[in-house]
């Protein structure tokens, strides 16, 4: 799976390509929203105002809105058990 993180005007966009299932990204977002993940600090979670998953298997995008940095999200992605298993 390939991951590309881009800083946007209102947050961060993550593009997943290759061997990626949309449902896995949806699961990752749901875990984050319900506090079932440990991939990012509570301080970072509080900065995220919204999360939106789009695309299809093999080509999925995750848009995170809020005052978050590209680096914070790259660290969280590296720790995610859902996409790194």
Biopython code that builds the backbone (N, CA, C, O; Angstrom):
import numpy as np
from Bio.PDB.StructureBuilder import StructureBuilder

atoms = [
    (1, "UNK", "N", (0.843, -1.179, 0.000)),
    (1, "UNK", "CA", (0.000, 0.000, 0.000)),
    (1, "UNK", "C", (0.889, 1.244, 0.000)),
    (1, "UNK", "O", (1.873, 1.324, 0.735)),
    (2, "UNK", "N", (0.525, 2.195, -0.827)),
    (2, "UNK", "CA", (1.226, 3.469, -0.878)),
    (2, "UNK", "C", (0.386, 4.517, -0.165)),
    (2, "UNK", "O", (-0.838, 4.544, -0.293)),
    (3, "UNK", "N", (1.069, 5.390, 0.598)),
    (3, "UNK", "CA", (0.394, 6.470, 1.320)),
    (3, "UNK", "C", (1.071, 7.784, 0.953)),
    (3, "UNK", "O", (2.296, 7.894, 0.986)),
    (4, "UNK", "N", (0.270, 8.769, 0.605)),
    (4, "UNK", "CA", (0.811, 10.096, 0.305)),
    (4, "UNK", "C", (0.020, 11.119, 1.101)),
    (4, "UNK", "O", (-1.205, 11.183, 0.995)),
    (5, "UNK", "N", (0.723, 11.927, 1.907)),
    (5, "UNK", "CA", (0.086, 12.928, 2.754)),
    (5, "UNK", "C", (0.347, 14.310, 2.164)),
    (5, "UNK", "O", (1.496, 14.681, 1.922)),
    (6, "UNK", "N", (-0.716, 15.063, 1.935)),
    (6, "UNK", "CA", (-0.604, 16.412, 1.388)),
    (6, "UNK", "C", (-1.275, 17.413, 2.308)),
    (6, "UNK", "O", (-2.388, 17.186, 2.783)),
    (7, "UNK", "N", (-0.590, 18.532, 2.558)),
    (7, "UNK", "CA", (-1.155, 19.610, 3.356)),
    (7, "UNK", "C", (-2.106, 20.413, 2.477)),
    (7, "UNK", "O", (-1.756, 20.806, 1.364)),
    (8, "UNK", "N", (-3.300, 20.652, 2.984)),
    (8, "UNK", "CA", (-4.307, 21.434, 2.257)),
    (8, "UNK", "C", (-4.576, 22.718, 3.046)),
    (8, "UNK", "O", (-4.094, 22.882, 4.167)),
    (9, "UNK", "N", (-5.343, 23.615, 2.454)),
    (9, "UNK", "CA", (-5.654, 24.891, 3.107)),
    (9, "UNK", "C", (-6.404, 24.695, 4.429)),
    (9, "UNK", "O", (-6.212, 25.458, 5.375)),
    (10, "UNK", "N", (-7.259, 23.666, 4.487)),
    (10, "UNK", "CA", (-8.080, 23.479, 5.686)),
    (10, "UNK", "C", (-7.775, 22.167, 6.407)),
    (10, "UNK", "O", (-8.606, 21.683, 7.175)),
    (11, "UNK", "N", (-6.600, 21.585, 6.174)),
    (11, "UNK", "CA", (-6.255, 20.333, 6.850)),
    (11, "UNK", "C", (-5.261, 19.519, 6.065)),
    (11, "UNK", "O", (-4.329, 20.058, 5.470)),
    (12, "UNK", "N", (-5.465, 18.207, 6.065)),
    (12, "UNK", "CA", (-4.537, 17.276, 5.426)),
    (12, "UNK", "C", (-5.338, 16.262, 4.618)),
    (12, "UNK", "O", (-6.404, 15.820, 5.047)),
    (13, "UNK", "N", (-4.822, 15.896, 3.445)),
    (13, "UNK", "CA", (-5.439, 14.859, 2.629)),
    (13, "UNK", "C", (-4.452, 13.699, 2.509)),
    (13, "UNK", "O", (-3.271, 13.901, 2.225)),
    (14, "UNK", "N", (-4.951, 12.486, 2.730)),
    (14, "UNK", "CA", (-4.114, 11.291, 2.614)),
    (14, "UNK", "C", (-4.653, 10.457, 1.464)),
    (14, "UNK", "O", (-5.835, 10.117, 1.428)),
    (15, "UNK", "N", (-3.776, 10.134, 0.528)),
    (15, "UNK", "CA", (-4.153, 9.279, -0.604)),
    (15, "UNK", "C", (-3.538, 7.912, -0.392)),
    (15, "UNK", "O", (-2.328, 7.793, -0.204)),
    (16, "UNK", "N", (-4.359, 6.887, -0.422)),
    (16, "UNK", "CA", (-3.915, 5.499, -0.317)),
    (16, "UNK", "C", (-4.105, 4.859, -1.688)),
    (16, "UNK", "O", (-5.160, 5.011, -2.304)),
    (17, "UNK", "N", (-3.089, 4.144, -2.165)),
    (17, "UNK", "CA", (-3.239, 3.459, -3.446)),
    (17, "UNK", "C", (-2.581, 2.089, -3.369)),
    (17, "UNK", "O", (-1.830, 1.790, -2.440)),
    (18, "UNK", "N", (-2.881, 1.266, -4.365)),
    (18, "UNK", "CA", (-2.332, -0.088, -4.368)),
    (18, "UNK", "C", (-3.255, -1.039, -3.637)),
    (18, "UNK", "O", (-4.465, -1.045, -3.866)),
    (19, "UNK", "N", (-2.683, -1.839, -2.760)),
    (19, "UNK", "CA", (-3.433, -2.868, -2.039)),
    (19, "UNK", "C", (-4.129, -2.258, -0.821)),
    (19, "UNK", "O", (-3.735, -2.495, 0.321)),
    (20, "UNK", "N", (-5.179, -1.463, -1.091)),
    (20, "UNK", "CA", (-5.920, -0.809, -0.006)),
    (20, "UNK", "C", (-7.412, -1.062, -0.210)),
    (20, "UNK", "O", (-7.932, -0.943, -1.320)),
    (21, "UNK", "N", (-8.086, -1.412, 0.876)),
    (21, "UNK", "CA", (-9.529, -1.615, 0.857)),
    (21, "UNK", "C", (-10.190, -0.404, 1.516)),
    (21, "UNK", "O", (-9.789, 0.013, 2.602)),
    (22, "UNK", "N", (-11.198, 0.152, 0.858)),
    (22, "UNK", "CA", (-11.888, 1.317, 1.407)),
    (22, "UNK", "C", (-12.421, 1.027, 2.805)),
    (22, "UNK", "O", (-12.358, 1.892, 3.679)),
    (23, "UNK", "N", (-12.946, -0.181, 3.031)),
    (23, "UNK", "CA", (-13.514, -0.512, 4.338)),
    (23, "UNK", "C", (-12.458, -0.426, 5.439)),
    (23, "UNK", "O", (-12.783, -0.055, 6.566)),
    (24, "UNK", "N", (-11.201, -0.761, 5.137)),
    (24, "UNK", "CA", (-10.143, -0.665, 6.148)),
    (24, "UNK", "C", (-9.907, 0.784, 6.568)),
    (24, "UNK", "O", (-9.654, 1.058, 7.742)),
    (25, "UNK", "N", (-9.988, 1.705, 5.617)),
    (25, "UNK", "CA", (-9.799, 3.124, 5.938)),
    (25, "UNK", "C", (-11.006, 3.626, 6.734)),
    (25, "UNK", "O", (-10.846, 4.392, 7.684)),
    (26, "UNK", "N", (-12.208, 3.197, 6.352)),
    (26, "UNK", "CA", (-13.419, 3.552, 7.109)),
    (26, "UNK", "C", (-13.298, 3.044, 8.549)),
    (26, "UNK", "O", (-13.619, 3.768, 9.492)),
    (27, "UNK", "N", (-12.839, 1.808, 8.717)),
    (27, "UNK", "CA", (-12.643, 1.229, 10.056)),
    (27, "UNK", "C", (-11.643, 2.057, 10.860)),
    (27, "UNK", "O", (-11.862, 2.330, 12.040)),
    (28, "UNK", "N", (-10.537, 2.459, 10.211)),
    (28, "UNK", "CA", (-9.522, 3.273, 10.888)),
    (28, "UNK", "C", (-10.134, 4.584, 11.378)),
    (28, "UNK", "O", (-9.876, 5.003, 12.507)),
    (29, "UNK", "N", (-10.943, 5.234, 10.540)),
    (29, "UNK", "CA", (-11.596, 6.492, 10.913)),
    (29, "UNK", "C", (-12.576, 6.274, 12.063)),
    (29, "UNK", "O", (-12.606, 7.056, 13.014)),
    (30, "UNK", "N", (-13.375, 5.213, 11.976)),
    (30, "UNK", "CA", (-14.329, 4.911, 13.047)),
    (30, "UNK", "C", (-13.616, 4.658, 14.368)),
    (30, "UNK", "O", (-14.061, 5.131, 15.414)),
    (31, "UNK", "N", (-12.516, 3.916, 14.329)),
    (31, "UNK", "CA", (-11.733, 3.664, 15.546)),
    (31, "UNK", "C", (-11.217, 4.968, 16.139)),
    (31, "UNK", "O", (-11.221, 5.155, 17.356)),
    (32, "UNK", "N", (-10.779, 5.858, 15.275)),
    (32, "UNK", "CA", (-10.246, 7.140, 15.737)),
    (32, "UNK", "C", (-11.365, 7.980, 16.372)),
    (32, "UNK", "O", (-11.171, 8.586, 17.426)),
    (33, "UNK", "N", (-12.521, 8.010, 15.728)),
    (33, "UNK", "CA", (-13.639, 8.814, 16.225)),
    (33, "UNK", "C", (-14.186, 8.298, 17.546)),
    (33, "UNK", "O", (-14.702, 9.076, 18.348)),
    (34, "UNK", "N", (-14.081, 7.003, 17.781)),
    (34, "UNK", "CA", (-14.628, 6.435, 19.014)),
    (34, "UNK", "C", (-13.567, 6.224, 20.093)),
    (34, "UNK", "O", (-13.862, 5.680, 21.157)),
    (35, "UNK", "N", (-12.323, 6.656, 19.816)),
    (35, "UNK", "CA", (-11.264, 6.549, 20.807)),
    (35, "UNK", "C", (-10.678, 5.162, 20.951)),
    (35, "UNK", "O", (-10.020, 4.872, 21.949)),
    (36, "UNK", "N", (-10.907, 4.286, 19.959)),
    (36, "UNK", "CA", (-10.396, 2.918, 20.042)),
    (36, "UNK", "C", (-9.015, 2.762, 19.414)),
    (36, "UNK", "O", (-8.509, 1.645, 19.304)),
    (37, "UNK", "N", (-8.407, 3.857, 19.006)),
    (37, "UNK", "CA", (-7.056, 3.743, 18.437)),
    (37, "UNK", "C", (-6.082, 4.511, 19.313)),
    (37, "UNK", "O", (-6.470, 5.369, 20.106)),
    (38, "UNK", "N", (-4.827, 4.186, 19.152)),
    (38, "UNK", "CA", (-3.776, 4.856, 19.919)),
    (38, "UNK", "C", (-2.741, 5.460, 18.982)),
    (38, "UNK", "O", (-1.596, 5.686, 19.372)),
    (39, "UNK", "N", (-3.157, 5.725, 17.725)),
    (39, "UNK", "CA", (-2.169, 6.158, 16.740)),
    (39, "UNK", "C", (-1.787, 7.629, 16.878)),
    (39, "UNK", "O", (-0.712, 8.027, 16.431)),
    (40, "UNK", "N", (-2.641, 8.435, 17.484)),
    (40, "UNK", "CA", (-2.277, 9.841, 17.654)),
    (40, "UNK", "C", (-2.617, 10.312, 19.059)),
    (40, "UNK", "O", (-3.450, 9.729, 19.753)),
    (41, "UNK", "N", (-1.951, 11.379, 19.451)),
    (41, "UNK", "CA", (-2.155, 11.920, 20.792)),
    (41, "UNK", "C", (-3.538, 12.557, 20.895)),
    (41, "UNK", "O", (-4.145, 12.918, 19.887)),
    (42, "UNK", "N", (-4.019, 12.688, 22.110)),
    (42, "UNK", "CA", (-5.307, 13.340, 22.338)),
    (42, "UNK", "C", (-5.265, 14.782, 21.837)),
    (42, "UNK", "O", (-6.265, 15.303, 21.342)),
    (43, "UNK", "N", (-4.106, 15.422, 21.967)),
    (43, "UNK", "CA", (-3.969, 16.808, 21.499)),
    (43, "UNK", "C", (-4.184, 16.893, 19.993)),
    (43, "UNK", "O", (-4.835, 17.818, 19.507)),
    (44, "UNK", "N", (-3.638, 15.934, 19.258)),
    (44, "UNK", "CA", (-3.837, 15.911, 17.811)),
    (44, "UNK", "C", (-5.288, 15.607, 17.471)),
    (44, "UNK", "O", (-5.867, 16.251, 16.596)),
    (45, "UNK", "N", (-5.886, 14.624, 18.158)),
    (45, "UNK", "CA", (-7.292, 14.277, 17.902)),
    (45, "UNK", "C", (-8.206, 15.479, 18.078)),
    (45, "UNK", "O", (-9.158, 15.650, 17.317)),
    (46, "UNK", "N", (-7.927, 16.316, 19.075)),
    (46, "UNK", "CA", (-8.772, 17.483, 19.342)),
    (46, "UNK", "C", (-8.688, 18.510, 18.216)),
    (46, "UNK", "O", (-9.612, 19.303, 18.036)),
    (47, "UNK", "N", (-7.603, 18.507, 17.462)),
    (47, "UNK", "CA", (-7.429, 19.459, 16.357)),
    (47, "UNK", "C", (-8.251, 19.068, 15.132)),
    (47, "UNK", "O", (-8.542, 19.913, 14.286)),
    (48, "UNK", "N", (-8.625, 17.803, 15.033)),
    (48, "UNK", "CA", (-9.350, 17.322, 13.850)),
    (48, "UNK", "C", (-10.826, 17.666, 13.979)),
    (48, "UNK", "O", (-11.498, 17.258, 14.925)),
    (49, "UNK", "N", (-11.313, 18.428, 13.005)),
    (49, "UNK", "CA", (-12.711, 18.868, 13.011)),
    (49, "UNK", "C", (-13.598, 17.938, 12.188)),
    (49, "UNK", "O", (-14.800, 17.850, 12.437)),
    (50, "UNK", "N", (-13.022, 17.250, 11.217)),
    (50, "UNK", "CA", (-13.821, 16.372, 10.382)),
    (50, "UNK", "C", (-12.964, 15.370, 9.642)),
    (50, "UNK", "O", (-11.784, 15.615, 9.392)),
    (51, "UNK", "N", (-13.566, 14.221, 9.285)),
    (51, "UNK", "CA", (-12.884, 13.172, 8.527)),
    (51, "UNK", "C", (-13.837, 12.674, 7.451)),
    (51, "UNK", "O", (-15.005, 12.399, 7.725)),
    (52, "UNK", "N", (-13.331, 12.559, 6.219)),
    (52, "UNK", "CA", (-14.168, 12.076, 5.125)),
    (52, "UNK", "C", (-13.373, 11.109, 4.255)),
    (52, "UNK", "O", (-12.294, 11.431, 3.757)),
    (53, "UNK", "N", (-13.941, 9.910, 4.085)),
    (53, "UNK", "CA", (-13.321, 8.877, 3.255)),
    (53, "UNK", "C", (-14.040, 8.853, 1.908)),
    (53, "UNK", "O", (-15.269, 8.809, 1.856)),
    (54, "UNK", "N", (-13.270, 8.881, 0.816)),
    (54, "UNK", "CA", (-13.838, 8.806, -0.524)),
    (54, "UNK", "C", (-13.014, 7.842, -1.364)),
    (54, "UNK", "O", (-11.913, 7.448, -0.978)),
    (55, "UNK", "N", (-13.554, 7.468, -2.505)),
    (55, "UNK", "CA", (-12.840, 6.593, -3.422)),
    (55, "UNK", "C", (-13.369, 5.183, -3.397)),
    (55, "UNK", "O", (-14.498, 4.933, -2.973)),
    (56, "UNK", "N", (-12.533, 4.248, -3.861)),
    (56, "UNK", "CA", (-12.899, 2.838, -3.935)),
    (56, "UNK", "C", (-11.661, 1.992, -3.655)),
    (56, "UNK", "O", (-10.549, 2.514, -3.574)),
    (57, "UNK", "N", (-11.862, 0.681, -3.508)),
    (57, "UNK", "CA", (-10.730, -0.212, -3.254)),
    (57, "UNK", "C", (-9.629, 0.056, -4.279)),
    (57, "UNK", "O", (-9.892, 0.158, -5.477)),
    (58, "UNK", "N", (-8.396, 0.169, -3.791)),
    (58, "UNK", "CA", (-7.256, 0.425, -4.664)),
    (58, "UNK", "C", (-6.915, 1.895, -4.809)),
    (58, "UNK", "O", (-5.802, 2.235, -5.209)),
    (59, "UNK", "N", (-7.857, 2.771, -4.488)),
    (59, "UNK", "CA", (-7.650, 4.219, -4.635)),
    (59, "UNK", "C", (-8.570, 4.939, -3.657)),
    (59, "UNK", "O", (-9.699, 5.286, -4.004)),
    (60, "UNK", "N", (-8.088, 5.167, -2.427)),
    (60, "UNK", "CA", (-8.918, 5.735, -1.365)),
    (60, "UNK", "C", (-8.286, 7.031, -0.862)),
    (60, "UNK", "O", (-7.066, 7.125, -0.726)),
    (61, "UNK", "N", (-9.121, 8.020, -0.589)),
    (61, "UNK", "CA", (-8.646, 9.287, -0.022)),
    (61, "UNK", "C", (-9.297, 9.507, 1.332)),
    (61, "UNK", "O", (-10.458, 9.158, 1.551)),
    (62, "UNK", "N", (-8.527, 10.090, 2.229)),
    (62, "UNK", "CA", (-9.025, 10.459, 3.552)),
    (62, "UNK", "C", (-8.698, 11.928, 3.764)),
    (62, "UNK", "O", (-7.530, 12.307, 3.840)),
    (63, "UNK", "N", (-9.735, 12.754, 3.858)),
    (63, "UNK", "CA", (-9.561, 14.185, 4.095)),
    (63, "UNK", "C", (-9.797, 14.466, 5.575)),
    (63, "UNK", "O", (-10.849, 14.138, 6.124)),
    (64, "UNK", "N", (-8.808, 15.076, 6.206)),
    (64, "UNK", "CA", (-8.904, 15.469, 7.612)),
    (64, "UNK", "C", (-8.928, 16.990, 7.664)),
    (64, "UNK", "O", (-7.983, 17.640, 7.215)),
    (65, "UNK", "N", (-9.992, 17.562, 8.203)),
    (65, "UNK", "CA", (-10.041, 19.013, 8.315)),
    (65, "UNK", "C", (-9.709, 19.428, 9.742)),
    (65, "UNK", "O", (-10.041, 18.740, 10.707)),
    (66, "UNK", "N", (-9.048, 20.564, 9.843)),
    (66, "UNK", "CA", (-8.640, 21.088, 11.145)),
    (66, "UNK", "C", (-7.243, 21.660, 11.072)),
    (66, "UNK", "O", (-6.596, 21.618, 10.026)),
    (67, "UNK", "N", (-6.787, 22.192, 12.180)),
    (67, "UNK", "CA", (-5.470, 22.822, 12.257)),
    (67, "UNK", "C", (-4.421, 21.775, 12.625)),
    (67, "UNK", "O", (-3.879, 21.785, 13.731)),
    (68, "UNK", "N", (-4.141, 20.867, 11.677)),
    (68, "UNK", "CA", (-3.223, 19.758, 11.919)),
    (68, "UNK", "C", (-2.070, 19.833, 10.927)),
    (68, "UNK", "O", (-2.216, 20.360, 9.824)),
    (69, "UNK", "N", (-0.933, 19.304, 11.332)),
    (69, "UNK", "CA", (0.246, 19.340, 10.460)),
    (69, "UNK", "C", (0.412, 18.017, 9.725)),
    (69, "UNK", "O", (-0.053, 16.968, 10.173)),
    (70, "UNK", "N", (1.076, 18.098, 8.605)),
    (70, "UNK", "CA", (1.390, 16.910, 7.810)),
    (70, "UNK", "C", (2.192, 15.918, 8.650)),
    (70, "UNK", "O", (1.964, 14.710, 8.584)),
    (71, "UNK", "N", (3.129, 16.437, 9.438)),
    (71, "UNK", "CA", (3.993, 15.586, 10.263)),
    (71, "UNK", "C", (3.202, 14.823, 11.323)),
    (71, "UNK", "O", (3.470, 13.645, 11.559)),
    (72, "UNK", "N", (2.237, 15.474, 11.960)),
    (72, "UNK", "CA", (1.406, 14.801, 12.973)),
    (72, "UNK", "C", (0.685, 13.604, 12.364)),
    (72, "UNK", "O", (0.595, 12.545, 12.984)),
    (73, "UNK", "N", (0.175, 13.778, 11.153)),
    (73, "UNK", "CA", (-0.582, 12.719, 10.498)),
    (73, "UNK", "C", (0.347, 11.606, 10.025)),
    (73, "UNK", "O", (-0.014, 10.432, 10.103)),
    (74, "UNK", "N", (1.533, 11.952, 9.539)),
    (74, "UNK", "CA", (2.494, 10.923, 9.118)),
    (74, "UNK", "C", (2.894, 10.038, 10.297)),
    (74, "UNK", "O", (3.032, 8.825, 10.138)),
    (75, "UNK", "N", (3.079, 10.626, 11.467)),
    (75, "UNK", "CA", (3.412, 9.859, 12.672)),
    (75, "UNK", "C", (2.255, 8.926, 13.038)),
    (75, "UNK", "O", (2.470, 7.758, 13.363)),
    (76, "UNK", "N", (1.022, 9.453, 12.982)),
    (76, "UNK", "CA", (-0.155, 8.641, 13.316)),
    (76, "UNK", "C", (-0.300, 7.476, 12.340)),
    (76, "UNK", "O", (-0.596, 6.357, 12.758)),
    (77, "UNK", "N", (-0.096, 7.721, 11.055)),
    (77, "UNK", "CA", (-0.209, 6.649, 10.062)),
    (77, "UNK", "C", (0.808, 5.546, 10.312)),
    (77, "UNK", "O", (0.511, 4.366, 10.126)),
    (78, "UNK", "N", (1.999, 5.930, 10.732)),
    (78, "UNK", "CA", (3.044, 4.942, 11.000)),
    (78, "UNK", "C", (2.670, 4.037, 12.174)),
    (78, "UNK", "O", (3.125, 2.896, 12.250)),
    (79, "UNK", "N", (1.838, 4.548, 13.093)),
    (79, "UNK", "CA", (1.432, 3.782, 14.278)),
    (79, "UNK", "C", (0.141, 3.004, 14.086)),
    (79, "UNK", "O", (-0.189, 2.162, 14.921)),
    (80, "UNK", "N", (-0.601, 3.258, 13.012)),
    (80, "UNK", "CA", (-1.920, 2.648, 12.826)),
    (80, "UNK", "C", (-1.836, 1.141, 12.651)),
    (80, "UNK", "O", (-1.146, 0.646, 11.759)),
    (81, "UNK", "N", (-2.549, 0.412, 13.513)),
    (81, "UNK", "CA", (-2.565, -1.041, 13.411)),
    (81, "UNK", "C", (-3.458, -1.517, 12.271)),
    (81, "UNK", "O", (-3.245, -2.602, 11.730)),
    (82, "UNK", "N", (-4.455, -0.718, 11.901)),
    (82, "UNK", "CA", (-5.404, -1.122, 10.847)),
    (82, "UNK", "C", (-4.715, -1.164, 9.486)),
    (82, "UNK", "O", (-4.916, -2.110, 8.724)),
    (83, "UNK", "N", (-3.902, -0.150, 9.169)),
    (83, "UNK", "CA", (-3.301, -0.123, 7.832)),
    (83, "UNK", "C", (-1.898, -0.722, 7.782)),
    (83, "UNK", "O", (-1.351, -0.919, 6.696)),
    (84, "UNK", "N", (-1.321, -1.010, 8.918)),
    (84, "UNK", "CA", (0.033, -1.566, 8.921)),
    (84, "UNK", "C", (0.070, -3.042, 9.312)),
    (84, "UNK", "O", (1.141, -3.585, 9.586)),
    (85, "UNK", "N", (-1.094, -3.691, 9.338)),
    (85, "UNK", "CA", (-1.108, -5.103, 9.742)),
    (85, "UNK", "C", (-1.018, -6.018, 8.538)),
    (85, "UNK", "O", (-1.017, -7.240, 8.690)),
]
sb = StructureBuilder()
sb.init_structure("model")
sb.init_model(0)
sb.init_chain("A")
sb.init_seg("    ")
for serial, (resi, resn, name, xyz) in enumerate(atoms, 1):
    if name == "N":
        sb.init_residue(resn, " ", resi, " ")
    sb.init_atom(name, np.array(xyz, "f"), 0.0, 1.0, " ", f" {name:<3s}", serial, name[0])
structure = sb.get_structure()
